[in-house]
Amino acid sequence: MEQKLRRDLNMGANLKKLRLENGYSQEKICAKLQLYGCDIIRSTYEKYEHGKLNIPISIIVTLKKIYKCEYNDFFDGLEYELKNLQNESE
């Protein structure tokens, strides 16, 4: 029997936007994260940006320090996406 995956909110676009605004490549942001003790490789980070993996809270906390941003920056626009998901299910 085929199982349909449930679509959920994705902060990947915000992760990419923040990374690019701060002038980092995926490789460089992973190196920076590793300096803060986050064991991550580029291919894993790429999956976060593409919404293929859920990003751990520890990575979000560390990225907030690196980017000197607010937590809201990671969730920007997701309210609109949630509303669209709710409309799709009706």
C-alpha positions in Angstrom: 0.0 0.0 0.0 1.3 3.4 -1.0 1.7 5.9 1.8 1.3 9.7 1.2 3.7 11.9 3.1 2.0 14.8 4.9 3.3 18.2 3.9 4.4 20.4 6.7 5.8 23.9 7.1 9.3 24.5 5.7 11.7 27.1 6.9 14.3 26.2 4.3 13.8 29.4 2.2 14.4 31.5 5.3 17.6 29.5 6.1 18.9 30.1 2.6 17.9 33.8 2.7 19.7 34.4 6.0 22.8 32.5 4.8 23.0 34.5 1.6 22.3 37.8 3.3 25.3 37.1 5.6 27.6 36.1 2.7 28.1 32.4 3.5 28.2 29.5 1.1 26.8 26.2 2.5 30.3 25.0 3.0 31.3 28.1 5.0 28.2 28.1 7.2 28.8 24.4 8.0 32.4 25.2 9.0 31.2 28.1 11.2 28.6 25.7 12.8 31.3 23.2 13.4 33.4 25.8 15.3 30.4 26.2 17.6 30.3 22.5 18.2 27.5 21.5 15.7 28.6 18.4 13.9 27.1 19.0 10.4 28.2 18.5 6.8 27.1 20.4 3.7 24.8 17.7 2.3 22.9 17.7 5.5 22.6 21.5 5.6 21.4 21.4 2.0 18.6 19.1 3.0 17.5 21.6 5.7 17.3 24.3 3.1 15.3 22.1 0.7 12.9 20.9 3.4 14.0 17.3 3.1 15.1 17.2 6.8 13.9 18.9 9.9 16.5 21.2 11.3 17.5 20.5 15.0 16.8 23.3 17.5 20.5 23.3 18.4 21.3 24.4 14.8 18.7 27.1 14.9 20.1 28.4 18.2 23.6 28.5 16.8 22.6 30.1 13.6 20.9 32.8 15.6 24.2 33.6 17.2 26.1 33.5 14.0 23.7 35.7 12.0 22.9 37.9 15.0 19.2 37.8 14.1 15.9 37.1 15.9 14.2 33.7 16.0 11.3 35.3 14.1 13.6 35.6 11.1 13.6 31.8 10.8 9.8 31.6 10.8 9.0 34.6 8.6 6.1 34.0 6.3 5.3 30.6 7.7 1.9 31.9 9.0 0.9 32.4 5.4 2.1 28.9 4.4 0.2 27.4 7.3 -3.0 29.1 6.2 -2.5 27.7 2.7 -2.0 24.2 4.1 -5.2 24.5 6.1 -7.2 25.6 3.1 -5.8 22.6 1.1 -7.1 20.2 3.7 -10.7 21.6 3.7 
